[in-house]
Amino acid sequence: MVCPCGDTGGTAQPLFHVSARVLPVGHMLRPYSIAQEYRALIHLADLAVGAGPDAVQRLVAGAEWRDLLQRGDHRAEMVLLEAIFEQGRAQNAPRLPSRLDAVFCWRSFALARQFRSEYHPRGVIHRCSLGTGTALVVEAFETADLASPTAKDLLLVEERAQRYWLAETPMAFPEILVRGIVTVEAVECSEEANRDRNRSSA
């Protein structure tokens, strides 16, 4: 579901974003970092996915993929996953905005906290405001192990991508993809804040 959003004189509903570090108030969030850093590799993965499982196997056997795997932060798997999801968008919902150019947000602190707890326990939750732009509400999905993908693994993720882009309400875990200006208003939750609360309650 796509909805236009913009400045409403301070009355707009806030968005919540989870990042790896504390961001200063007034900071404007940048689009998806993996997409910006590895766009060329995502393009190669997109071509491989379109060509079939054998081409994907050749991709993951390459030196660039192995180097990325050795980082140990799942970036290689995310490159392949995003290539599959981009193909899913092109095939099922080409008019919707790409994940590759989006800022990822949550519509409530509770959803951001749930995401942080399950996927990014050291992350920092920020309360943000949205300037002029568009927001796409989608159903957040389970990640998959794509370090050494089989044809079955690829098919499973392709099916998830199709469901993601054709998502219908109600959604159990709605995620917001934003194309627009998202600005940090406050830090809502961080490890430092949690330690301070624990010390004060001791």
N, C-alpha and C positions, 0 to 999 in steps of 0.2 A: 504494500500500500504506500503510495507516494503522496506526500502532503507538502504544499508550499509553506515555508516558515519565514519569519522576518522579525524585525525590531518592532515591538509593540509598546514602546515607552516604558520598559522595565517590568511589564506585567506578564511576559511570556513565561511558560513553564520552563524551569531550568533543565539542563541535560547534565549527565554525569559521565565522566570519562576516567578510565583506569590507565595509568601510565607507569613506566618503570621507575620514574624518579619524581621528586617534587618539582612542580612547575610554578613559576612566579605568577602572581595575579597580573592580569593583563596580557599574558602570553597567548598568542594565537596558535591553535593546534594545526599541525601539518597533516597532510594526508598520510595514509597507511605507509609506514616506514619500509616494510619489506618490498612493497610495490615500487617505491622510489629508488631503493638501493639495488634491486635485482630485476628491474623491468626487462632488461635484455635476456636474462636467463628465463624469466617467466614466459617471454615470447618464444624462446626455443622449446620450453616445456609445452606450451600451447600447440606448437607445430607437431611435437612428438605425440601428444594426446590425440590430436586429430588424425595422425597416421596409424595409430593403433598400439597395442601392448608391446610389440617387438621394438618399435621406435622408442617407446618409453624406457625399455630395458637398455637400449644403447645409450640413452641420455644418462641414466643413473649409473652406468658403468664408466662414464667419462671422468676426467680428472677434476673438472670444475665442480661437479656434483659431489665427488668424494671429499674435496677440500671443504665444501660447505657442510657436509655431514660431520666432519671432524670438529667443527665448532661446538657441537653438542647442545645447541639451543633450538633445535627443530626447524631451523630456517630452511634447510633443504626440503623437508617434507612440506612446509608451508608454501614454498615456491611451486611445487607440483600441485598441491591442493588448490592454490589460487588459479593456476592455469586451467584446471578442470572446472572450477566454478565460473571462470570467465567464458569457457566454452558453453557451459550450461546456460549462462545469461544470454549469449548470442543465439542459442537455439530455442530458448523458451520465453525469453522476455527481453528482446534486444533494445527496447525503448527505455528500460530501467537503467539507472546509473550504475557504473561498474564499482565493485569493491576496491579496485586498484586506485581509484582517485578519491576515496571516501575517508572521512574521519569517523571512527567507531564510538558510539555513545550509548547510554542507557537512559530511559525516561524516568527512572526513579533511583534513589540511593540504595534501596533494597536490592534491586536487580544488579546494580554495579557491585554491591558487596557480595552477592551470590557469585558473580563472575570472578571477582577477586579471590574469593575463598576456594573456588574449584580449579581455577586455571592460572592465577597470578598472585599467589599469597603474599609476595613482597611488593605488590603494586600499590600505587597511591591513587586514591579516589579524589577527583576534583569536581567541584560544581562549576558548570559552564553556562554561558549564554550563547544564543545563536543569532547571528546577524542574518542578512538576506541570503537565502539559499533554499535548498530542497532537502527534505528528510524522507528516507525510505525505511519503513518499518518492516523487518523480516524476522523470521524465527531463527534464533541462534542454534547452532548445530554442534553435534559431537565431533571432535577431531578424529582423525584416523591415522594409523601407523603406515606411513608411506616411505619409510627409509629404504626398504627393498620391496617395492610393490609388485604384487602378482596381478594377473588379469582380473581375478576375482576382487582384489582390493580396489582396482581402478573402477570396476563396474559399481561397487558399493558406493564409492565417492561420487560417481556420476549420477547415481540415483538420488543421493543426498542433495546434490547441486540442483537437480530438477525440482525436488520438493521445496528447496530453499527459495528459488525464484518464482515458484507458483504458489507460495505460501498464502493461506487464507486465515482469517481471524475466526475464533480467538486463538491467540498464541500463548503458550505456556512461558516462553522465555524470549520476549521480543527485544530485538537488537535494533539500533537505529544507525543507518548509514547516512552521513551528512555530507552534502556538497555545498559548502558555504563557509562563512566566517564563524568559527567557534572560538570563544575567548574564555580563558580561565577567570573565574570570579572568586574562588576560594578553595583551599585544601580541606576536604571533608574527612579523610581517613588516611593515615600513614603509619608505618611502624613506629616512628618517633612519637606520634600522638598517642598511640596505644600504650607505649612504655610510660609516657607521662601520666596517663590515666591510671595505669596500674600502680605507679609509685604514689600517687595522691590518695589512692584508696587503701594502700597498705597500712 
